[in-house]
C-alpha cells in the first residue's frame, strides 16, 4: 500500500480536506489511488527511422512557427532541456524566441552557448509579469503560427512536424486553421518517468468553459495572437484567457446564434508536450498558484460577458475547474443551445448513462456518482453529441422535433421542468435509439447539445 499512497497524494488530500470536507476528500483520495494503481501509461518515443522520415516529409511543408518562451531564473538543466527539445525538432522551419525577465544573467549565459540563428534572445529591462513578458516575445514573432512553451517543459521531437502536417491537410480542404492543440503528459524533474497522459477530446466549447483542457501544446495563428495579446489582469491563466478570446473571435460578432458548430480548431491526438513536475510547478502542487485559478475564473466570466451570455462562474472542488450557472437557465440564455441533458444513476449510485458518443457509447458508465472521472471530466459541463431523453430539458425548437419522433405532445414534468418521459413514452421504447435520432436531428439543425452533470435522474 505504501507503494500506491505517495507523499504527494497525502499532501493533495490534506489540501482537499481543508477545502472540501471529509466526505469529499475521502472519495477524492480513493479515486486517485485507484487511478494511479491502474495507470499503465508509458511514453513511446519515435524510432530513428521515423524521425528521419519526418525530416524528409517535412520539407514539403511551408508553415513557419514562432515558439514563445518567457524565462525567469530558469534552472540551467531545465533551460537546456527546453532549448534542445526545440532544436531537435524534425521540422526545422521555426524560430525560438526567449524573453528573459531574470534579475541575474543565468539564462543569458546558457543561451550564449548556442549558435543556432533560429534562437532569438531578448533581455527584458523589467519583469512586468508573465503576460507582459510573453507580449514582448510575441512582438518579435514572424511565423505563420505562434506556439507557447513553458521555460521548464519540453516538446517531443515531432511536435512541430505534426502541427505542420495537420495545417497542410486542412489547407488542402481550403480550411485555414486558427488554432491547434495536442495531447500532453507529465514527467518528473529528471525527465525519467512519464505519467498522467492527458488524452483530449476534439474542441468542445462547454468543456473549455469548465477547464482549460487544451493547455499544452497549443499553437495559434500568429496574427490572431498578436491582435489579441496577453492581458496582465489574467496573469497565471493568460494562456486560457487568450484562448477563450480567440474562440469568441471565431464564433463571430453575431451573439444571437453561431452560424456553425465547428470552428477552425484542430486536435492532434498525439502526445507532443511533456509538462515537467517539480516542487514549485503547478502540475505537482496546484495550490502553489491559487491566483492562477482565480484568473481563470475571471477569463471565463469575461468570455460570457463578451458573448452576452448571462451567468455566474464558480470554482469546483478541484482547482482549475469551473462551473457556469446561467440566468435563468442555459436554454433561455444561449441561442446556440437547444438541449441540456444530465446523468442517469442506478440504486448503487453509479452512472448508467446520460451522455454518449454519436454512436451511443456511454462516456462515464459504471463510475460512482461521487467520483470525478478521467481528468475530472465526469463532473464538468460539456457539449455532447448525444444525451439521454430520460434526463433532459429542451427549447421550443427542439420540442417539435421530439413530438414528430414520438407522435405525442411534448410534456414537461411539473416538478423539474424536464421532459416527462415516463408519461410520454411507451414501456417498450428503445430509449437510446430515440435519443440518437433526436440528437442527430438537433445537431443537423445547427444547435448545440450540452450535458450538465448536476442534472440527475434515478433509474432502475
C-alpha positions, -999 to +999 in steps of 0.1 A: +000+000+000+029+023+007+039+020-030+005+034-040-002+062-015+026+087-022+036+117-001+024+140-028-010+123-027-013+128+010-004+165+007-031+169-020-056+151+001-049+173+031-054+204+010-085+189-005-098+180+030-093+216+042-112+230+012-140+204+007-145+184+039-140+148+050-166+131+027-154+147-005-117+142+005-123+105+011-138+099-023-111+120-040-084+101-023-099+067-031-104+077-067-068+089-071-053+058-055-075+036-078-065+057-109-028+056-102-029+019-094-043+012-129-022+038-147+000+018-172+009+047-194+044+048-210+056+074-234+069+057-265+095+079-284+097+076-321+123+055-337+153+070-355+138+058-388+105+076-381+124+107-371+144+107-404+112+101-424+096+132-408+127+153-416+123+144-453+085+146-454+085+180-436+105+196-464+073+198-485+055+220-458+058+258-458+044+268-423+068+287-401+064+285-363+073+310-336+079+293-303+075+318-275+092+312-241+092+337-213+121+328-190+128+338-154+158+325-134+153+291-151+175+263-138+202+255-163+193+218-166+157+227-174+166+255-197+189+234-217+164+206-220+138+230-232+160+247-258+173+214-271+138+199-274+131+227-298+164+225-317+158+187-320+125+191-339+122+171-371+105+201-387+130+229-388+111+259-400+108+277-367+122+305-345+126+301-308+120+335-290+132+338-254+120+368-235+142+368-204+130+387-173+156+373-149+174+396-125+206+376-130+224+365-162+218+328-155+196+324-186+217+347-208+249+328-201+233+295-211+218+309-243+251+324-254+264+288-257+240+282-286+249+295-321+217+284-339+204+315-357+168+304-351+172+313-314+162+349-307+171+361-272+157+393-257+167+405-223+138+424-208+145+456-188+119+449-162+099+418-151+064+431-158+047+398-153+041+367-174+016+383-198+036+414-205+068+393-208+050+370-233+038+400-252+075+411-255+083+378-271+053+380-294+064+414-307+093+397-325+074+367-339+074+363-377+060+328-380+027+319-395+017+303-362+029+310-327+032+284-300+035+287-262+062+267-243+069+270-206+106+275-197+109+243-178+089+220-201+099+202-233+084+194-267+086+160-283+108+158-314+077+155-337+057+184-322+062+210-350+061+183-377+027+171-366+014+207-364+027+215-399+013+182-413-022+190-398-021+225-412-012+213-446-040+187-446-066+213-437-053+237-463-059+211-489-096+213-479-094+251-482-096+255-444-073+279-426-069+267-391-068+293-364-057+271-335-043+236-330-036+216-299-022+182-289-023+157-261+003+160-233+017+141-204+037+148-173+073+140-165+093+141-133+121+166-127+148+143-142+126+135-172+130+098-165+093+090-158+063+099-179+028+096-165-008+110-163-013+113-201-040+138-210-059+124-240-080+153-251-113+154-270-119+175-301-128+211-294-157+213-270-170+248-262-187+240-229-158+218-217-133+247-224-155+269-202-152+243-175-114+238-176-085+247-199-082+211-211-064+224-243-034+237-223-002+223-240+008+221-268-012+249-284-004+270-314-024+299-328-024+319-359+004+345-352-017+374-365-046+365-343-024+361-312-008+394-319-041+411-324-054+397-291-023+400-269-019+387-234-037+405-206-019+411-173-053+410-155-053+373-162-017+366-152-014+329-142-042+320-166-030+341-196-030+312-220-065+302-210-077+338-214-062+344-249-076+310-259-111+320-248-109+353-265-097+336-297-127+313-296-150+343-292-135+359-323-140+326-342-177+325-331-181+359-347-198+391-337-234+377-340-243+369-304-278+357-313-267+324-330-234+309-341-237+300-377-215+269-375-210+244-347-175+235-360-147+261-355-113+262-374-097+244-345-079+210-348-069+185-322-038+163-328-044+130-310-007+125-300+014+135-271+036+164-283+044+180-249+059+169-216+048+190-187+076+189-161+066+184-125+089+196-096+082+210-062+073+245-074+054+236-105+017+240-108+015+204-122+029+190-089+014+214-065-018+231-078-023+251-047+010+269-053-008+292-078-042+299-064-041+333-080-039+315-114-072+297-108-089+330-098-076+345-130-090+315-149-124+322-134-121+358-145-113+347-180-144+326-182-165+355-168-151+378-194-159+353-222-195+351-210-198+389-209-183+392-244-208+367-258-238+383-240-244+351-220-256+359-185-242+336-159-221+332-128-188+313-126-178+293-095-148+271-086-154+234-084-138+211-058-107+205-079-085+236-086-086+249-121-122+236-128-152+258-130-190+257-133-212+282-152-247+287-139-268+306-164-295+330-156-323+319-156-311+288-174-289+278-203-318+273-228-333+308-224-298+323-222-279+308-251-295+308-286-269+283-298-282+255-274-315+236-278-310+207-254-294+202-220-291+167-206-280+151-174-268+118-160-287+086-151-279+070-117-288+035-106-296+024-070-259+017-063-252+054-070-233+045-102-237+062-136-256+041-161-258+067-189-268+102-198-240+113-222-229+092-252-209+094-283-228+098-316-229+060-319-244+055-285-213+046-264-218+059-228-189+080-216-190+075-178-209+043-173-201+025-141-184+055-124-196+062-088-215+094-087-190+109-062-160+103-085-149+129-110-136+105-136-107+108-161-092+143-159-123+152-138-145+154-169-174+134-154-182+165-132-178+191-159-204+207-182-196+198-218-211+198-253-224+164-261-230+145-294-259+127-277-277+128-244-304+106-229-341+117-234-348+104-199-330+133-183-332+165-204-347+199-209-353+212-244-361+245-261-392+252-282-373+245-314-365+210-301-400+203-289-414+200-324-386+176-333-393+153-304-431+154-309-425+143-345-404+113-333-427+101-305-460+110-322-473+126-290-474+161-275-443+172-255-449+173-218-428+189-190-426+173-156-444+197-132-417+195-106-384+196-126-394+212-159-377+183-177-391+161-204-418+139-187-406+107-203-425+083-181-458+098-192-448+104-229-430+072-238-442+036-241-426+010-219-411-009-248-394+022-264-357+020-272-345+049-253-311+050-268-323+048-304-348+076-297-321+096-281-297+091-311-323+101-337-334+131-317-299+144-310-288+138-346-317+159-359-309+187-333-273+189-343-282+189-380-303+219-373-272+237-361-279+236-324-256+226-296-264+199-270-250+204-235-245+179-208-248+191-172-237+165-146-257+183-119-289+171-136-296+137-122-323+111-129-325+079-109-334+048-130-336+011-122 
